[in-house]
Amino acid sequence: MGSFSLVHWLVVILIVMLLFGRGKISELMGDMAKGINSFKKGLADGDAPHSPPPGYVPPHLAPPAAPLPTVAQPVRDDVPRG
């Protein structure tokens, strides 16, 4: 009772073809294939190691930063204390 028969699938395919038309579906599949090929090309190009810029030191090897100097705040007498 929960599965679709061949007739149900044919009706669904017919409705999809009427809504989108044959040309739009083929264009959509072509665009998807171009996107997949572009993605694969990007992955292949991204595998090549890149050299870091001159003078770059990785964060885990960099010396620790100097602490910021603290400035004493003056005490204001005009503020009521609770």
Secondary structure, 3 states (H helix, E strand, C coil): CCCCCHHHHHHHHHHHHHHHHHHHHHHHHHHHHHHHHHHHHHHHHHCCCCCCCCCCCCCCCCCCCCCCCCCCCCCCCCCCCC
